[in-house]
């Protein structure tokens, strides 16, 4: 598909939808550049927002940026536009993650546009979920969503779920022993709540309102506790589900192109889950340590390389987290 000129206001709406995507510590490591004469949009990673200690190869950065790319595709479809994506178009410029040629609608527009309604309803929930199991039909729909982006979503058996949860605990111990990791996490969290749950003094990071409660059970909660870095007065306690429902998102190989496909698959799965009435969160802690990551994979499945652990269930929606304004992330030439 050849690109066609698109007005700046339309592109600003697309980018405003794109940046509702999740990213590691809500760092929002993306930049967009519109070439107004051609209607081509560049998606670039922002190295200044990289996690140098826990994401040194920028795998998580690629996932976050490509989740925003999927949202851009959804928004384009909603606005009657097609989005022709080229991943890593310039081998000499590794921070140019994708180019998007905006033009006439395509065959996938209807299915993508149907997800637009949940873009701003999808939030990471760090609250306990109920005991009700997710229906097999819904899980099949999530698997199909991942396949549409060239990835695989597997649901581990109970024994492997316990293995993954044990790896989460191991990763937390690793973090406790590494002051540089603790400092990096602390730099992306805000302890003091703002006047409203979504108001903080910054436009990124994890605010106190999104921490969720502390776990009062004997086992580690299946979510990262950002409250360890900042003590929040009045933060409550809760018992998390005894048997969390997890899904593993994987790719056959482990290249930057795979990471970009995985980020789009992740966001499609999360939006599909939200549309189906599910609450979701993500657990990447054991994936941040090379000595733990390989063990996360299910040896009975062909997921290959696990890119994200997704927690699914029924529970309270997560709090909205702040977003940088479009003017900070979009440049027009």
VOPAGU-2260 file (C-alpha; in pm, 1 decimal, decimal comma):
REM VOPAGU-2260
SITE   aa  ch    i         X         Y         Z
SITE  UNK   A    0       0,0       0,0       0,0
SITE  UNK   A    1     134,6     339,6     -93,8
SITE  UNK   A    2     107,2     617,3     163,4
SITE  UNK   A    3    -107,8     922,1     111,1
SITE  UNK   A    4     -96,4    1259,5     286,1
SITE  UNK   A    5    -283,5    1267,5     617,6
SITE  UNK   A    6    -357,3    1586,3     809,5
SITE  UNK   A    7    -171,5    1654,1    1132,1
SITE  UNK   A    8    -485,3    1655,4    1349,2
SITE  UNK   A    9    -573,1    1303,8    1238,4
SITE  UNK   A   10    -222,1    1178,9    1309,7
SITE  UNK   A   11    -232,0    1342,4    1653,2
SITE  UNK   A   12    -550,7    1144,5    1728,5
SITE  UNK   A   13    -382,9     823,8    1615,9
SITE  UNK   A   14     -79,8     885,8    1834,4
SITE  UNK   A   15    -299,8     979,1    2132,5
SITE  UNK   A   16    -456,6     634,0    2101,4
SITE  UNK   A   17    -121,8     464,7    2042,2
SITE  UNK   A   18      34,2     591,1    2364,7
SITE  UNK   A   19    -228,9     423,0    2581,9
SITE  UNK   A   20     -18,2     107,3    2538,4
SITE  UNK   A   21     162,4     -55,3    2830,6
SITE  UNK   A   22     539,0     -36,7    2865,6
SITE  UNK   A   23     790,3    -147,5    3123,3
SITE  UNK   A   24     746,9      73,6    3431,9
SITE  UNK   A   25     524,1     293,3    3211,9
SITE  UNK   A   26     839,3     454,5    3073,4
SITE  UNK   A   27     664,3     514,8    2736,8
SITE  UNK   A   28     987,2     474,3    2534,6
SITE  UNK   A   29     844,8     576,3    2198,0
SITE  UNK   A   30     875,1     864,7    1955,5
SITE  UNK   A   31     674,9     927,1    1638,8
SITE  UNK   A   32     778,0    1128,3    1334,5
SITE  UNK   A   33     525,2    1218,1    1065,4
SITE  UNK   A   34     653,2    1290,8     716,9
SITE  UNK   A   35     355,4    1507,7     624,8
SITE  UNK   A   36     422,3    1516,1     251,7
SITE  UNK   A   37     391,1    1138,6     221,3
SITE  UNK   A   38     171,7    1034,6     512,3
SITE  UNK   A   39     444,7     803,1     640,9
SITE  UNK   A   40     491,0     774,2    1014,6
SITE  UNK   A   41     813,8     658,8    1178,8
SITE  UNK   A   42     812,0     479,9    1514,3
SITE  UNK   A   43    1139,2     520,2    1699,7
SITE  UNK   A   44    1260,2     384,7    2030,2
SITE  UNK   A   45    1382,9     640,9    2282,1
SITE  UNK   A   46    1714,8     527,4    2432,8
SITE  UNK   A   47    1683,2     785,6    2709,2
SITE  UNK   A   48    1386,0     587,2    2841,8
SITE  UNK   A   49    1555,3     248,3    2833,2
SITE  UNK   A   50    1606,4      34,7    3145,2
SITE  UNK   A   51    1981,6      -4,9    3136,1
SITE  UNK   A   52    1996,3    -255,1    3423,9
SITE  UNK   A   53    1690,7    -476,7    3374,0
SITE  UNK   A   54    1652,7    -441,9    2996,0
SITE  UNK   A   55    2007,4    -402,7    2860,1
SITE  UNK   A   56    1926,1    -554,6    2519,9
SITE  UNK   A   57    1610,5    -338,1    2491,4
SITE  UNK   A   58    1378,0    -635,8    2447,9
SITE  UNK   A   59    1113,9    -484,0    2676,6
SITE  UNK   A   60    1154,6    -147,2    2504,2
SITE  UNK   A   61    1072,4    -312,9    2171,4
SITE  UNK   A   62     766,0    -478,0    2326,0
SITE  UNK   A   63     634,2    -149,1    2462,6
SITE  UNK   A   64     691,3      41,5    2140,0
SITE  UNK   A   65     526,7    -227,5    1930,2
SITE  UNK   A   66     228,1    -240,7    2165,9
SITE  UNK   A   67     188,1     128,2    2083,3
SITE  UNK   A   68     225,8      36,2    1715,8
SITE  UNK   A   69     -66,0    -206,0    1743,5
SITE  UNK   A   70    -278,9      64,1    1906,0
SITE  UNK   A   71    -188,7     293,0    1617,0
SITE  UNK   A   72    -315,8      28,5    1375,7
SITE  UNK   A   73    -640,1       3,6    1573,5
SITE  UNK   A   74    -684,3     379,8    1574,6
SITE  UNK   A   75    -608,3     406,0    1203,1
SITE  UNK   A   76    -873,0     143,3    1129,3
SITE  UNK   A   77   -1123,9     327,3    1349,6
SITE  UNK   A   78   -1052,4     644,5    1155,5
SITE  UNK   A   79   -1102,5     472,4     819,7
SITE  UNK   A   80    -734,8     439,3     734,3
SITE  UNK   A   81    -514,1     146,3     649,1
SITE  UNK   A   82    -172,2     110,5     809,5
SITE  UNK   A   83      97,1     -70,1     612,4
SITE  UNK   A   84     376,5    -153,4     859,2
SITE  UNK   A   85     740,9    -227,7     782,1
SITE  UNK   A   86     942,1    -351,3    1080,5
SITE  UNK   A   87    1306,9    -248,1    1119,6
SITE  UNK   A   88    1323,4     -88,3     774,0
SITE  UNK   A   89    1681,1      42,4     807,8
SITE  UNK   A   90    1949,5    -198,6     936,8
SITE  UNK   A   91    2178,5      98,6     987,7
SITE  UNK   A   92    1932,8     270,3    1223,6
SITE  UNK   A   93    1831,5      22,6    1497,0
SITE  UNK   A   94    1622,1     281,9    1682,5
SITE  UNK   A   95    1392,6     313,5    1380,0
SITE  UNK   A   96    1163,4      31,0    1482,6
SITE  UNK   A   97     893,9      62,3    1216,8
SITE  UNK   A   98     750,2     278,5     943,8
SITE  UNK   A   99     376,9     305,5     888,8
SITE  UNK   A  100     229,8     407,9     555,2
SITE  UNK   A  101    -118,7     548,7     615,7
SITE  UNK   A  102    -360,9     508,6     329,5
SITE  UNK   A  103    -690,5     352,0     220,3
SITE  UNK   A  104    -855,0      94,2     452,2
SITE  UNK   A  105    -757,0    -270,8     421,9
SITE  UNK   A  106    -928,7    -604,6     478,8
SITE  UNK   A  107    -824,2    -619,4     845,6
SITE  UNK   A  108    -975,2    -279,6     928,9
SITE  UNK   A  109   -1308,5    -408,2    1058,8
SITE  UNK   A  110   -1153,0    -646,6    1310,7
SITE  UNK   A  111    -900,7    -388,2    1428,6
SITE  UNK   A  112   -1157,4    -108,2    1457,3
SITE  UNK   A  113   -1370,8    -329,2    1683,0
SITE  UNK   A  114   -1099,0    -306,5    1950,2
SITE  UNK   A  115   -1095,0      73,8    1959,2
SITE  UNK   A  116   -1360,4      94,3    2229,2
SITE  UNK   A  117   -1134,3     -76,5    2484,0
SITE  UNK   A  118    -811,3     115,9    2420,2
SITE  UNK   A  119    -869,7     340,9    2721,7
SITE  UNK   A  120   -1037,9      74,2    2932,7
SITE  UNK   A  121    -735,9    -153,9    2933,2
SITE  UNK   A  122    -530,6    -100,6    3247,2
SITE  UNK   A  123    -293,5    -326,9    3435,8
SITE  UNK   A  124    -470,3    -454,0    3747,5
SITE  UNK   A  125    -242,3    -525,0    4044,9
SITE  UNK   A  126    -538,8    -632,4    4257,8
SITE  UNK   A  127    -641,0    -985,9    4357,5
SITE  UNK   A  128    -856,9   -1170,9    4107,7
SITE  UNK   A  129   -1143,8   -1405,4    4187,2
SITE  UNK   A  130   -1137,5   -1784,5    4176,5
SITE  UNK   A  131   -1359,1   -1815,0    3868,0
SITE  UNK   A  132   -1167,0   -1982,4    3588,2
SITE  UNK   A  133   -1149,3   -1823,8    3245,3
SITE  UNK   A  134   -1367,5   -2018,1    3002,8
SITE  UNK   A  135   -1187,5   -2229,4    2741,1
SITE  UNK   A  136   -1367,3   -2043,2    2462,6
SITE  UNK   A  137   -1222,1   -1712,4    2583,2
SITE  UNK   A  138    -874,8   -1862,9    2606,5
SITE  UNK   A  139    -912,2   -1992,5    2251,4
SITE  UNK   A  140    -996,7   -1638,7    2140,2
SITE  UNK   A  141    -683,7   -1504,9    2306,9
SITE  UNK   A  142    -471,5   -1773,2    2144,0
SITE  UNK   A  143    -618,6   -1678,1    1807,6
SITE  UNK   A  144    -539,4   -1311,0    1874,4
SITE  UNK   A  145    -173,4   -1395,1    1932,4
SITE  UNK   A  146    -158,1   -1608,7    1617,9
SITE  UNK   A  147    -284,2   -1318,7    1407,9
SITE  UNK   A  148      39,6   -1138,6    1498,0
SITE  UNK   A  149     262,4   -1439,6    1431,6
SITE  UNK   A  150     303,7   -1538,7    1797,1
SITE  UNK   A  151     183,2   -1815,6    2023,6
SITE  UNK   A  152      -5,6   -1791,0    2352,3
SITE  UNK   A  153       7,1   -2100,1    2570,6
SITE  UNK   A  154    -172,2   -2170,7    2897,5
SITE  UNK   A  155      59,9   -2369,2    3125,8
SITE  UNK   A  156     -63,3   -2659,4    3335,2
SITE  UNK   A  157     -86,0   -2614,7    3710,6
SITE  UNK   A  158     258,8   -2763,7    3773,2
SITE  UNK   A  159     427,4   -2524,1    3531,6
SITE  UNK   A  160     226,5   -2230,0    3664,7
SITE  UNK   A  161     376,5   -2304,4    4005,7
SITE  UNK   A  162     720,6   -2313,3    3842,5
SITE  UNK   A  163     665,3   -1969,8    3689,4
SITE  UNK   A  164     544,5   -1828,8    4020,8
SITE  UNK   A  165     853,1   -1970,6    4190,7
SITE  UNK   A  166    1065,4   -1797,1    3927,1
SITE  UNK   A  167     885,6   -1470,9    4004,6
SITE  UNK   A  168     989,9   -1512,9    4366,9
SITE  UNK   A  169    1346,5   -1591,5    4259,6
SITE  UNK   A  170    1349,8   -1275,6    4046,9
SITE  UNK   A  171    1231,8   -1070,1    4343,7
SITE  UNK   A  172    1521,7   -1206,2    4548,7
SITE  UNK   A  173    1758,8   -1111,4    4267,2
SITE  UNK   A  174    1617,4    -758,0    4273,9
SITE  UNK   A  175    1655,1    -731,0    4649,9
SITE  UNK   A  176    2022,8    -817,0    4614,9
SITE  UNK   A  177    2092,5    -565,1    4335,9
SITE  UNK   A  178    2089,4    -199,5    4446,8
SITE  UNK   A  179    2110,1     -77,6    4086,8
SITE  UNK   A  180    1790,2    -262,4    3997,2
SITE  UNK   A  181    1614,8    -124,5    4305,1
SITE  UNK   A  182    1726,0     227,2    4214,8
SITE  UNK   A  183    1609,1     188,5    3855,8
SITE  UNK   A  184    1265,5      71,3    3967,1
SITE  UNK   A  185    1237,9     347,6    4224,8
SITE  UNK   A  186    1315,6     610,5    3961,8
SITE  UNK   A  187    1001,9     511,7    3767,8
SITE  UNK   A  188     760,2     506,3    4061,2
SITE  UNK   A  189     584,3     780,2    4250,5
SITE  UNK   A  190     500,2     727,7    4615,5
SITE  UNK   A  191     278,8    1025,0    4691,5
SITE  UNK   A  192     -67,7    1008,0    4534,3
SITE  UNK   A  193    -194,2    1311,9    4347,0
SITE  UNK   A  194    -526,9    1493,4    4402,5
SITE  UNK   A  195    -697,5    1230,2    4186,4
SITE  UNK   A  196    -597,9     867,8    4113,1
SITE  UNK   A  197    -455,2     964,7    3773,6
SITE  UNK   A  198    -284,1    1287,6    3876,5
SITE  UNK   A  199      86,1    1292,5    3956,2
SITE  UNK   A  200     362,8    1544,1    3914,6
SITE  UNK   A  201     492,0    1357,9    3608,6
SITE  UNK   A  202     349,8    1216,7    3287,4
SITE  UNK   A  203     506,7     872,3    3308,7
SITE  UNK   A  204     601,3     600,8    3555,3
SITE  UNK   A  205     386,0     407,9    3802,0
SITE  UNK   A  206     187,6     626,4    4044,4
SITE  UNK   A  207      91,0     508,5    4392,9
SITE  UNK   A  208    -271,8     468,5    4285,7
SITE  UNK   A  209    -166,3     187,7    4050,1
SITE  UNK   A  210      42,5      -9,4    4302,3
SITE  UNK   A  211    -248,5    -219,3    4422,8
SITE  UNK   A  212    -256,7    -364,3    4775,3
SITE  UNK   A  213      22,4    -546,5    4952,0
SITE  UNK   A  214      -1,7    -923,6    4961,6
SITE  UNK   A  215     -98,6   -1055,2    5305,7
SITE  UNK   A  216     -59,1   -1420,2    5208,6
SITE  UNK   A  217     241,4   -1639,7    5266,9
SITE  UNK   A  218     325,3   -1660,7    4896,8
SITE  UNK   A  219     443,6   -1377,4    4676,3
SITE  UNK   A  220     165,5   -1201,7    4486,3
SITE  UNK   A  221     171,6   -1266,0    4108,9
SITE  UNK   A  222     234,5    -896,0    4038,8
SITE  UNK   A  223     536,3    -671,3    4085,8
SITE  UNK   A  224     514,6    -474,4    4409,7
SITE  UNK   A  225     618,6    -121,3    4317,5
SITE  UNK   A  226     539,2     -16,9    4673,0
SITE  UNK   A  227     867,0    -160,3    4791,9
SITE  UNK   A  228    1043,6     143,6    4651,0
SITE  UNK   A  229     799,0     395,3    4800,4
SITE  UNK   A  230     603,8     347,3    5119,2
SITE  UNK   A  231     250,0     481,1    5073,2
SITE  UNK   A  232      52,6     576,6    5384,4
SITE  UNK   A  233    -280,4     396,5    5400,2
SITE  UNK   A  234    -194,4     136,1    5140,0
SITE  UNK   A  235    -399,2    -171,8    5220,6
SITE  UNK   A  236    -338,4    -544,3    5235,1
SITE  UNK   A  237    -515,8    -823,3    5047,3
SITE  UNK   A  238    -499,4   -1197,0    4985,9
SITE  UNK   A  239    -422,6   -1271,4    4621,2
SITE  UNK   A  240    -559,8   -1570,7    4434,9
SITE  UNK   A  241    -405,5   -1901,0    4538,5
SITE  UNK   A  242    -397,5   -2036,9    4184,0
SITE  UNK   A  243    -331,9   -1750,6    3938,4
SITE  UNK   A  244    -429,4   -1807,2    3577,0
SITE  UNK   A  245    -126,8   -1738,3    3359,2
SITE  UNK   A  246     -57,8   -1740,7    2986,4
SITE  UNK   A  247     282,7   -1735,0    2819,0
SITE  UNK   A  248     333,9   -1529,5    2505,0
SITE  UNK   A  249     614,9   -1670,4    2294,3
SITE  UNK   A  250     795,1   -1642,4    1962,1
SITE  UNK   A  251     986,7   -1907,2    1764,9
SITE  UNK   A  252    1311,8   -1708,9    1773,6
SITE  UNK   A  253    1437,9   -1418,0    1979,9
SITE  UNK   A  254    1536,6   -1133,6    1747,4
SITE  UNK   A  255    1435,4    -765,9    1756,3
SITE  UNK   A  256    1180,3    -841,1    1484,2
SITE  UNK   A  257    1033,6   -1113,4    1707,3
SITE  UNK   A  258    1010,0    -865,1    1992,8
SITE  UNK   A  259     822,1    -622,2    1770,8
SITE  UNK   A  260     578,3    -892,7    1666,3
SITE  UNK   A  261     537,5   -1000,1    2027,9
SITE  UNK   A  262     453,1    -648,9    2144,7
SITE  UNK   A  263     177,0    -623,1    1887,8
SITE  UNK   A  264      49,3    -968,9    1981,1
SITE  UNK   A  265      59,4    -876,6    2349,8
SITE  UNK   A  266    -153,8    -567,2    2298,1
SITE  UNK   A  267    -400,1    -752,2    2075,8
SITE  UNK   A  268    -436,8   -1017,5    2347,6
SITE  UNK   A  269    -477,7    -757,8    2623,4
SITE  UNK   A  270    -740,0    -562,8    2428,5
SITE  UNK   A  271    -925,9    -882,4    2338,4
SITE  UNK   A  272    -921,3    -987,1    2704,3
SITE  UNK   A  273   -1052,0    -647,4    2812,3
SITE  UNK   A  274   -1332,7    -666,3    2556,7
SITE  UNK   A  275   -1419,6   -1010,4    2698,4
SITE  UNK   A  276   -1455,4    -868,1    3049,7
SITE  UNK   A  277   -1125,1    -998,3    3185,8
SITE  UNK   A  278    -880,9    -816,0    3408,7
SITE  UNK   A  279    -514,5    -849,3    3319,3
SITE  UNK   A  280    -166,4    -781,7    3444,2
SITE  UNK   A  281     180,1    -870,1    3319,3
SITE  UNK   A  282     469,6   -1034,4    3498,1
SITE  UNK   A  283     808,5    -981,3    3336,0
SITE  UNK   A  284    1035,8   -1015,6    3639,4
SITE  UNK   A  285    1178,1   -1362,6    3564,5
SITE  UNK   A  286    1225,6   -1261,8    3200,6
SITE  UNK   A  287    1462,2    -983,8    3308,8
SITE  UNK   A  288    1722,8   -1230,1    3436,2
SITE  UNK   A  289    1891,9   -1449,0    3168,6
SITE  UNK   A  290    1950,5   -1730,5    3417,7
SITE  UNK   A  291    1575,3   -1748,6    3488,9
SITE  UNK   A  292    1415,9   -1664,5    3155,7
SITE  UNK   A  293    1475,8   -1994,9    2979,0
SITE  UNK   A  294    1311,1   -2186,6    3264,4
SITE  UNK   A  295     988,8   -1986,8    3222,9
SITE  UNK   A  296     910,4   -2165,8    2897,4
SITE  UNK   A  297     684,6   -2469,5    2912,0
SITE  UNK   A  298     890,0   -2769,6    2790,1
SITE  UNK   A  299     569,7   -2943,3    2678,1
SITE  UNK   A  300     471,5   -2656,0    2448,3
SITE  UNK   A  301     640,2   -2508,5    2142,2
SITE  UNK   A  302     629,7   -2147,6    2257,7
SITE  UNK   A  303    1000,7   -2108,0    2186,3
SITE  UNK   A  304    1114,2   -1792,4    2363,2
SITE  UNK   A  305     877,0   -1646,3    2622,2
SITE  UNK   A  306     835,0   -1272,0    2576,1
SITE  UNK   A  307     573,2   -1200,8    2843,8
SITE  UNK   A  308     379,6   -1371,5    3121,4
SITE  UNK   A  309      17,4   -1255,2    3127,2
SITE  UNK   A  310    -211,3   -1294,6    3428,8
SITE  UNK   A  311    -581,6   -1330,9    3349,5
SITE  UNK   A  312    -894,5   -1338,1    3559,3
SITE  UNK   A  313   -1192,3   -1156,1    3698,2
SITE  UNK   A  314   -1127,0    -870,5    3934,8
SITE  UNK   A  315   -1117,3    -494,3    3983,4
SITE  UNK   A  316    -993,1    -290,6    3688,1
SITE  UNK   A  317    -654,7    -132,5    3730,8
SITE  UNK   A  318    -600,7     238,3    3780,3
SITE  UNK   A  319    -516,9     452,8    3480,6
SITE  UNK   A  320    -154,0     559,0    3466,1
SITE  UNK   A  321     -34,8     898,1    3339,0
SITE  UNK   A  322      51,4     957,1    2974,5
SITE  UNK   A  323     292,5    1199,3    2817,3
SITE  UNK   A  324     115,9    1454,4    2596,6
SITE  UNK   A  325     117,3    1394,7    2223,6
SITE  UNK   A  326     323,2    1709,3    2172,4
SITE  UNK   A  327     612,7    1539,5    2356,1
SITE  UNK   A  328     614,4    1223,6    2148,0
SITE  UNK   A  329     506,9    1338,5    1799,6
SITE  UNK   A  330     720,2    1543,4    1561,0
SITE  UNK   A  331     582,8    1662,5    1227,6
SITE  UNK   A  332     798,5    1751,0     931,1
